[in-house]
Amino acid sequence: MAVRHASFTIQSDRRPTFEDVTTRVEEALAASRISNGILLVFSQHTTCSVLIQEASDDTNYWGTDLLMQDLVSVLEGIIPTCRTEGQYLHPGPKHIVAAEGRDELPAWSLNTDAHLRSVLMGRSQSIPVIDGLMQLGEFGRIYFADFDQVRARERTVRVTISGE
């Protein structure tokens, strides 16, 4: 059995960002030369998730697929966006001191909602590969979601493919 690894970066924005990474994952699969096995798409970032969903076709004025915006709206009702210190227990005083030691602004720690949303949505997806094709279904797309709204950042998407 062969195992191949690939990674690529995306740029998030200062609002929930959803990047359709399906084509880039397909390219990683083709480069791996693995025809049958399992493919894992993973986020190493604790405020990000990997989702499989259908493309919405329509977008809002920010360019977010309407289905992804609906997801943000639902998550807002379950886990409200962190708007000020003290809204959630995290970040506590020790965390702020540690963050300042890493040259981070205290406000960058006000992303508790993003951490909780990531836990709820999951940070990876496993996809069967048969005859060189990901089995996503007729409309399935792979999205990398960054729920962090305190700053825009470059994010890394990791792909691991195992099989033959």
Salt bridges, closest charged atoms under 4 A:
ASP13 OD2 - ARG15 NH2 2.88
ASP20 OD2 - ARG141 NE 2.94
GLU76 OE2 - ARG83 NH2 3.60
GLU76 OE1 - ARG117 NH2 3.02
GLU104 OE2 - ARG102 NE 3.24
ASP113 OD2 - ARG117 NH1 3.84
ASP146 OD2 - ARG155 NE 2.80
ASP148 OD2 - ARG153 NH2 2.50
ASP148 OD2 - ARG155 NH2 3.88
